[in-house]
Amino acid sequence: MRLHEEPGIAVPFVALATLGIAGLMVSVRGEVQPEVTALVLATTVAIGARIGGRAAGIASAIMAATAFDFFHTQPYLSLKISDGNDVLATFLLLAVGVVVGGLSARATADRRTVEAYGDQGAMVRRVLRVAIDGNAEDVEMAVRAELTELLRLRDCSYTTQVTDLPALGPSGTLLDAELRYHAEGFELPRNGFVIPVDGFGHHFGNLVCRPEPEVGLDVTNRRTAVALAEVFGLVLGTAHSESG
């Protein structure tokens, strides 16, 4: 389990760990300079932000600043600060948590994007391997299976009949459809939508998709779905040309 994916666990865990480090430093309070203590706490905040994300970083920074004031600035065991340098150290601890937490959140988002592109690229490659044989029925089954996983559908079928459901455009946009936003992206139309299957200038039909409700998806998922449908369309177009 990754802590940054479980904020309900990460935030209190990181905050308590920071408090524990601040408490341990009390035993050497008279032997090291306050600046050293602040540096140790800043490192703790940075580590907490890195493993727990923005929220954990901010929680750790607040805990570090509070504990530094309480345990390591005079008067001790009080939140009053009598030295201007200690005030600066307190604000720096807060800044470290906010900055490193933000960078951690960005790094996590970037990593997820890279992983998503890798997974979606693998889907296209699998369908292309099936398409090499040129069997349209096998390609249809492969595309429907990949779309079900990619778009988290409860049902996916292929039809040559006309439908009035909103269509997924070439860039992954859904025209004439109101989309609701969720944590990971926009929710696809609950009543369903279609992905046109075209090839060599011909329109062969539509892949009818019925999504799970309250599931948000990134636009890259929709663009990959269009690419999968295009592979199916090229196979149908090739078969149509050969039969013609």
N, C-alpha and C positions, 0 to 999 in steps of 0.2 A: 504494500500500500504506500502511495506517495502522499506525504503530509500536505503538499500544496493543493492536492485534490480533495482533502478533507479538512476544510477550514474550521469545522467544529471541534476537531481534535488538535489541529496545528496551532491555533491561536493560544489556547490555554497552556498547551505543552511548552511552547516557546517562551511564553511569558513567565511561567513557573521556573523554567530552566534559567532564565536571565536573573530572576530573583534569587535562585539558589547560588549562582556564581557571585552575585553581589554580596550575599550573606557570607560565603566562604572567604571573600576578600577582607572581611572585617578582621580576621585573625592576623592579617599582616598590615593592618591599617597604619600602624605607627612606623613600620619598616620600609614602606614604599611611598613614593610621592602620589598625590591624588591624580596627577596626570597619567601615571601608569595604570591606576585603577580604572580611570575613564577609558584608556586605550583597550584594556581587557574587556570592559563592558561593550565598547564599540565593536570589537571583534565578535563578541557574542551576539550582538544585535545583527551584524552583517550575516553571520552564519544562520541565525534564525530566520532572517528575511529570505536568504537564499533557499532554504529548504522548505519554508512555509509560505512564501509569497508576500504580497503587499500587506495584507491584513495582519499576518503574523509579525512582519517587520515593524509595523507601526505599534502593535501591542508590545513587542519586545522593547522598542525604543522608549515608549512611555514607562514601562516597568523599570528599564535601566536608568532613565533620568530620575524617576521617583526614588528608586533604591539608592542611587548615587547621592541624592540630596539627603536622604534619611540616614544612611549609614556612614557616608564618607565626606560630608561637608560640615563645618562647624556652624551653629551648634549641632552636635550629633543627636540622633534620634528625634530630629525635628525637620520639617520641610522648609524651614527658613534658611536662606543662604546669605552669608556675611561677606563673601569674597566674590569680586567681579569675575575672576577667572573661573570660578566654579559655576557661575551663571552661564558663561560661554560654553563650558564643557557640557552642561546640561542640554543646551540648545543643539550642540553638535551631535550629541547622542540621538536626539530626536530626528535631526536631519539625516543621519546615517540610516536609520530605519526606514524613513520615507523613500530616500533615493535608492537604496539597495533593494527594498521591497518592490519598487516600481520596475527596476531593471530585471528583477527575478520574474515578475509577472510577464514582462515583455519576452524574456527568454523562453518562458514556458509556452507562451502563445506561439512563438516562432517554431519551437520544437514540435508542437502539435500540428502546425501547418505543414512542416516538412514530412512528418509521419503520415499525414492525411494524403499528401500528394503521392507519397510512395505507395500507399495502399491502393489509391485510385488508379495509379499507373499499372499496378499489377492486375487490376480488374480488366483494363483495356487489353493488356497483353494476353490474358487468358482467353478472352473472346476472340482476339485475332488468331490465336492458335487453332481455335475451333473453326474459324472462318476460312482457314487455309484449305480445308477439305471441300469448302463450297456447299455444304449441306445446309440449306436455309432453315430447316426444322431444328437442327442441332444448334445453330446460331441463335435462333429465336429462344430456345430453352436456356441457353447460356446467358443471353442478354437479360432475360426476365429474372433469372436467379441473381445475377449481379446487381440489377436494379433494386431488387427486393432488399438486398443487404445494404447497398449504397444509400438509398433513400429511406430505408427503414419502413418499407411498405407492408401492409397486411395482405395486399393482393396486387398482382401485376398480370395483365393479359394482353394479347395482341388481337386487333380487330381491323377489318377492312371497311367497316361501316362508318358512316359519318356520325360525329358526336358533337355535342354543344359544350363539352367540358373545356376549360381554359387550356391553352397549349403552351408548352415550354419552348421558348424561343431559342435561337442559335447561341446566344450569349448566356443562357441559363435564366433569362427573365420570364416571368409569367404575366402576360398581358391580361388586362381586365379581371384581375384577381386581387382581393384584399388579403394581405399576408400579415399574420401576427408574429411578433418577435418573441423568441424565447432565449434562454441563456446562450445557446450555441449558434443561433441564427434564426432565420424566419421559418415559421411553420407552413408547410405546404397545404393547399386547399383540402379541407376535410372531406368534401364531397368527391374529390378526385380531380385529376388533370390528365392530359395526354402528352406524349412525346411523339411528334410526327416522325414517320419512317419514310425517308426519301432517298432516292439513289439515281444518278445519271439523268436528272431532270424529271423523274417520275415520282409521284406520291403513291405509295403502296398501302398505307394504312396508319394506324396509331397504336402505340403502346399505352394502354389504359392503366393508370397508377392510382391505387387507393392507399393513402398514407396512414400511418398510425397518428392519432390525435396528440397534440401538445408535444411534438417533437420538432425542435429547431435544427435547421441544417444550414451549413455555409454554402455560399454561391458556387464554390468549387465543386461541391457534390452535384449540383444541378448541371454544371457544364460538363462534367464527366458523364452524366446520364445522357446528355445530348450526343456526346462522342460515341457512346455505346450504341445508341440508336442509329447513328450514321454508319457504323460498321455493318449493322443488320441491313440497312438500306442499300449499301453497296453490294452486299451478297445477293439481295433480291434483284437489284439492278443488273448485276452480272447474269443471273439466271434468266431474267427477262430478255436481255440482249441475245443470249445464246438461243433461246427458244424462238425469238423473232427472226 
